[in-house]
Amino acid sequence: MAATSSSSPIFFLTIMIIFLIQSSNAAYNVNVMSYGAKPDGKTDSTQPFLKAWSSACKSTNPTTIYVPKGTFLIKAVVFGGPCKSRIVFKIDGTLVAPSNYWNLGNSGYWILFSKVARVSIYGGSIDARGSGFWACRRGGRSCPAGARSISFSWSRNIILNGLTSINSQTIHVALHHCNNVRIQNVKISAPSSSPNTDGIHIQSSTDVTISGSTIMTGDDCISLSQGSKNVWIEQIGCGPGHGISIGSLGDYQNEEGVQNITVTSSVFTKTQNGVRIKSWARASNGYAKNIVFRNLIMKNVGNPIIIDQNYCPDKKGCPHQSSGVKISGVTYRNIKGTSATPVAMSFDCLSSNPCSGIKLQDIKLTYNGKSSSSYCKNAHGSTSGTVIPRSCL
Ligand SMILES: *[C@@H]1O[C@H](CO)[C@@H](O)[C@H](O)[C@H]1NC(C)=O
């Protein structure tokens, strides 16, 4: 009975119809090589990448843009939207920036996704070859502004998974006016001496998750500036670098606040700071509230726990105004390890605008095998469990 029906014309017709339906829904694929990209690291492949993007962007079917193994030279490029459907970048190769840093010039970005939605990037390595630019800055010569390696602006529903980014001129991964972004399993590295090479920078963005990533850099591993909301950061290995920072805030009189930020299950190794909130002592309506730092391990970290409302790194022309960014509702729970300086916990807040609602629970930070100490100025809150160094709240 079964054999008879499976050889019937109706059976074959059914199979054909299923096949046709499936292929019409199947993701459409484009390979950058078919647009002329060359994996030789020398030929400028910017236009072929843009042509592949434009074809994907126009397609009403979901499209995968495939970048095979090899090294592709890419100049400053904007992958702009809005696009008609979902786009996946599947990258097996490496994208390199031009070796002359003037080439990215003053554009501020190298690879920029602007006004896109439902874009996922899987795999890939990007190398901005920033060392010439850093040397220029260190030498105090006249240098271009510098470029962020990969940026997303005015975009939503973004996945960045498995990317390796090395030697950015400035920030490696930047989000600006984005919503619903997942950054997973990325590896970022630049030398500890490289200036302002933040790992991931978030600004004016909501619903961002960063997880399972390793960041070694010359500035903040992750920095969250004004307008960062609903951000979840977990399983980050940070170091070398300046730690995970909220701020600097108070850059402007009028700025958006930072709220609902969680940093958990992460390890800081030999970083300048662990978890830090920093703001300029300047009149501002900015704020930081509902912040949770928990389940963190500090290994020989300069300032494991720090709030600095008098931030002024160069100690030149510092604003010393009475009002500043309001910092409230900051929880530190289960933070253990070693401090590289005697003061493991420092809350330096302004008398006109004290820090409030700081909660400390189960902290153990030692310095040179002994208990470290804490510093408080205009900081208020509560303590529970064992807290070493002794709380000064
Ligand atoms: C806080 O952010 C998390 C994501 O990190 C989100 O799931 C949660 O809904 C947010 N809470 C509020 C009150 O918005």
The ligand as an ORCA input file, in Angstrom:
! r2SCAN-3c Opt
* xyz 0 1
  C      16.462     46.082     33.030
  O      17.261     45.581     32.003
  C      17.053     44.212     31.718
  C      18.023     43.821     30.631
  O      19.303     44.032     31.057
  C      15.640     43.964     31.292
  O      15.426     42.582     31.098
  C      14.689     44.485     32.348
  O      13.375     44.384     31.889
  C      15.003     45.954     32.640
  N      14.169     46.415     33.726
  C      13.389     47.476     33.600
  C      12.605     47.845     34.827
  O      13.290     48.120     32.566
*
